[in-house]
């Protein structure tokens, strides 16, 4: 099996390709690692392939903040420069540098 390379990194700010939300990546699964029930709940015509990286996001839209699990094929870089307003941002990240966020070093 080939080694998967992730297009995005922890701390990157991204937006969804089809839906109106954006977020910051806080974890990466190099292949699908969620429940089959979750996967089957996605409409078949927009269901992503499992053999690609999936990203855990602190996500937000105009109304709410939440956590999202999104396939690489459905993410684009967010170049708005706007900070993420998620309430957990300061629990996971130390700060913002340039267009992304960083975690404390070990």
Secondary structure, DSSP 8 states (H G I E B T S, - for coil): ------SS-TT-EEEESSSS-EEEEEEEESS--S-HHHHHTS-GGG---SSS-EEEEEEE-SS-EEEEEEEGGGEEE--S------TTHHHH-SEEETTEEE----
